[in-house]
Amino acid sequence: MSVPQARLDALRQELERQGLDGFVVPISDEHMSEYVGAYAQRLAWLTGFGGSAGTAVVLKDRAAIFVDGRYTLQVRGEVDGALYAYESVPQTSVAKWLGEQARPGLKVGYDAWLHGKRWADAAGKALAEKGASLVPAARNPVDAVWTDRSAPSPAPALVHPEALAGQSSAAKRAAIGQWLTDKGCDAVVISALDSVAWLFNLRGTDIERTPVALAFALVRDDGGAELFIAPEKVTDALRAHLGHAVAIRPRADFASALAGLAGRKVAVDPERTVMGVFVALADGGAEVVEAQDPTVLPKATKNPAEIAGHRAAQARDGAAMVHFLHWLSREGQTGTVDELAAAEWLHRARAASGDLRDLSFDTISGAGPNGAIVHYRVSEATNRKLEPGSMYLVDSGGQYPDGTTDITRTVWIGPGEAGAEERDRFTRVLKGHIALSRAVFPKGTLGSQLDTLARQFLWHAGIDYAHGTGHGVGAFLSVHEGPQRISRSSGGQGGTEQELLPGMILSNEPGYYKAGAWGIRIENLLLVEERVIEGAEGAFLGFDTLTHVPIDRALINTAILEPGEVAWWNAYHARVLAIVGPQVDGVVLGWLREACAPLAMPALARG
């Protein structure tokens, strides 16, 4: 019997003991984090799926795993199709599937501390329409059978210097206190880990790739606060940093503290807070006011100190990438480098660049057909050599105290020239990337209104990509930060879409993926900033590109570039050379100068 089969059988036996007919297993923790600690990797333990987003539903006689377009190929390589049916979102959803499977009397369990309110409401409604019910489990049945499950990290929380944060925690809490007063609320629940980290100017190492500490918070209308964090994580430095206005309480006391808010009006963000919080507040007699977490927009709109730090981090990161790409230009064509070795070399280059605290996500190191798996995660089982005469895609980033980076480059592994199809697709992706980079738009514009700019040249060829074009990025926080994004879809799960505001940082990452052959993605980070336009009627915004790394000219078909696109290329690479050039020398500098050499204008090239 396989390990996944044995674990699935054990879970079904536990469900029977608890009187449940099914259970929903998400990738989530008590904070609705995108990346979760080892103790919360329930879906990976149960199914073998290693992606960062997905959900399984286990019933007595069937099971299914739900993933979006990023993981369509990956899930089939990691999860046994004989045990789990593959379901794609948003074409379907867990709630819809449950409704289709439900029969009168069916009791489907869920962990209220792992699911959001809107999900629970939708799933409960779909089941109720068939006479079935969604039941909060008294104990998570996966935890009951996961005998070697890790404990949450005991690592101490770390103080984030005000010089890098740009604002004191006291000032941030005072602003939230005023926000509460304006809303007529007594307190607000802050449960998203990056929100807690930003609000209190603290960081941590509790979750790989995201520098946060496991904690909850309650902030009152007078600016005072309670921080719920495990005692072993609290240092004298943290106590001194927080001061007397912040009461430090054990993380285990959070639920009981919610139950003690009887008669109070408490603001809670339904998009970033688990259902368990809503249940505890309601059971305790509090009045819940649904509102967006008040840290979200201030966190997303970076202040001058955060922007300056991000620029510094990007410059160092760019130098690390240039060292890596130079090495790859020599070693890649030998046929001896594999995906794991390339990812490790890049990690070492970042560490040598100075003050790397972690990667910002697991490096996507995809050779040939593995590059077509959008969120590919290399392992010993999938590891491929970088073959001469092929494409290689590397999506990576670093966590530095002054900034979070995220960059994708697709390169041609020589010798020889790339084929016509590869160069056509790469150039269409590049044209979309340039179009978005050059965008100027009126204040109030939504990310969805810009998404078409990046896809238009692919659409002209009858092709597309199944992921968003841009996500928000934090300041030494989450590499995927909301609410800003550039995507065809709107807010999702009932949320409203966020207009783009000065100070927001987003990725620009159009791509194209030919299943079984190769993948292409070009990603830089962009800063939203004000644009001064003579005679403008209203306020306008644009983007400043923050990432400074050469784009592979070997994959360009210059015949389909317009003069304005060539001008963007030349200006961008001149800036790359100016920023990264002083940080490298010798043969690396020589390679960089060649990589940044101007392209000829198309009209001149044809002449």
Salt bridges, closest charged atoms under 4 A:
GLU14 OE1 - ARG17 NH2 2.78
ASP21 OD1 - LYS60 NZ 3.23
GLU30 OE1 - ARG251 NH2 3.48
GLU34 OE2 - HIS480 ND1 2.65
ASP61 OD2 - ARG62 NH2 3.25
ASP68 OD2 - ARG70 NH2 2.75
ASP121 OD2 - LYS117 NZ 2.89
ASP143 OD1 - ARG42 NE 2.73
ASP143 OD2 - ARG149 NH1 3.57
ASP194 OD2 - LYS299 NZ 3.17
ASP206 OD1 - LYS233 NZ 2.60
ASP222 OD1 - ARG220 NE 3.62
GLU226 OE2 - ARG249 NH1 2.73
ASP269 OD2 - ARG272 NH1 2.77
GLU271 OE2 - ARG118 NH1 2.90
GLU290 OE2 - LYS117 NZ 3.42
ASP317 OD1 - ARG350 NE 2.59
GLU331 OE2 - ARG330 NH1 3.37
GLU344 OE2 - ARG348 NH1 3.77
ASP355 OD1 - ARG357 NE 3.32
ASP358 OD1 - ARG209 NH1 2.69
ASP362 OD1 - ARG209 NE 2.84
ASP362 OD2 - ARG377 NH2 3.15
GLU387 OE2 - ARG384 NH2 3.80
ASP395 OD2 - ARG521 NH2 2.88
ASP402 OD1 - ARG316 NH2 2.82
ASP406 OD2 - HIS471 NE2 3.05
GLU421 OE1 - LYS514 NZ 2.83
ASP424 OD2 - ARG425 NH1 2.81
ASP424 OD2 - ARG428 NE 2.99
ASP451 OD2 - ARG455 NE 2.54
ASP464 OD1 - ARG455 NH1 2.82
ASP464 OD2 - ARG488 NH1 2.75
GLU481 OE2 - LYS299 NZ 3.94
GLU481 OE1 - LYS302 NZ 2.80
GLU499 OE1 - LYS443 NZ 3.47
GLU509 OE2 - HIS471 NE2 3.09
GLU509 OE1 - ARG521 NE 3.76
GLU523 OE2 - HIS471 NE2 3.73
GLU529 OE2 - ARG531 NH1 2.72
ASP544 OD2 - ARG311 NH1 2.88
ASP544 OD1 - ARG575 NH1 2.80
GLU565 OE1 - LYS431 NZ 2.89
